[in-house]
């Protein structure tokens, strides 16, 4: 689990969102332009089955997909 902070205007106070294992966050349209980042990762919150079956190190996995023309 972790905390993502989203800021709509540079220098403004951000909105904090709890993201849990398996959550998906999609930005589209004007939302693509917001400032965002993971500000905190909570230790030992990954599902134990995933930890046992994978070779991934503890942390977060980020996948970014972009459309190209």
C-alpha positions as a Python dict, from the first residue, in 0.01 Angstrom:
ca = {
    (1, 'X'): (0, 0, 0),
    (2, 'X'): (112, 356, -46),
    (3, 'X'): (10, 720, -52),
    (4, 'X'): (-9, 910, -381),
    (5, 'X'): (-27, 1288, -371),
    (6, 'X'): (-203, 1472, -652),
    (7, 'X'): (-157, 1848, -698),
    (8, 'X'): (-365, 2040, -949),
    (9, 'X'): (-166, 2366, -938),
    (10, 'X'): (208, 2393, -872),
    (11, 'X'): (269, 2505, -514),
    (12, 'X'): (-81, 2418, -392),
    (13, 'X'): (-162, 2169, -117),
    (14, 'X'): (-208, 1823, -261),
    (15, 'X'): (-478, 1564, -220),
    (16, 'X'): (-353, 1239, -66),
    (17, 'X'): (-496, 912, -194),
    (18, 'X'): (-439, 569, -37),
    (19, 'X'): (-353, 313, -304),
    (20, 'X'): (-376, -50, -198),
    (21, 'X'): (-218, -351, -363),
    (22, 'X'): (-385, -411, -699),
    (23, 'X'): (-530, -60, -736),
    (24, 'X'): (-521, 103, -1076),
    (25, 'X'): (-505, 476, -1136),
    (26, 'X'): (-581, 616, -1482),
    (27, 'X'): (-511, 973, -1591),
    (28, 'X'): (-674, 1103, -1908),
    (29, 'X'): (-763, 1432, -2070),
    (30, 'X'): (-674, 1737, -1861),
    (31, 'X'): (-592, 1512, -1562),
    (32, 'X'): (-274, 1403, -1743),
    (33, 'X'): (-127, 1743, -1657),
    (34, 'X'): (-160, 1726, -1276),
    (35, 'X'): (150, 1691, -1062),
    (36, 'X'): (153, 1350, -895),
    (37, 'X'): (383, 1114, -713),
    (38, 'X'): (399, 833, -461),
    (39, 'X'): (503, 996, -135),
    (40, 'X'): (498, 696, 97),
    (41, 'X'): (515, 316, 64),
    (42, 'X'): (384, 105, 354),
    (43, 'X'): (612, -191, 430),
    (44, 'X'): (489, -552, 422),
    (45, 'X'): (150, -477, 262),
    (46, 'X'): (185, -687, -55),
    (47, 'X'): (-35, -998, -69),
    (48, 'X'): (171, -1287, 72),
    (49, 'X'): (89, -1516, -221),
    (50, 'X'): (232, -1258, -462),
    (51, 'X'): (547, -1228, -252),
    (52, 'X'): (592, -1608, -244),
    (53, 'X'): (527, -1665, -615),
    (54, 'X'): (722, -1373, -761),
    (55, 'X'): (1084, -1275, -784),
    (56, 'X'): (998, -909, -729),
    (57, 'X'): (1171, -712, -458),
    (58, 'X'): (958, -530, -200),
    (59, 'X'): (841, -189, -319),
    (60, 'X'): (605, -78, -591),
    (61, 'X'): (551, -176, -951),
    (62, 'X'): (469, 105, -1192),
    (63, 'X'): (349, 41, -1548),
    (64, 'X'): (302, 335, -1784),
    (65, 'X'): (120, 302, -2115),
    (66, 'X'): (106, 582, -2370),
    (67, 'X'): (-66, 599, -2704),
    (68, 'X'): (158, 696, -2993),
    (69, 'X'): (39, 816, -3330),
}
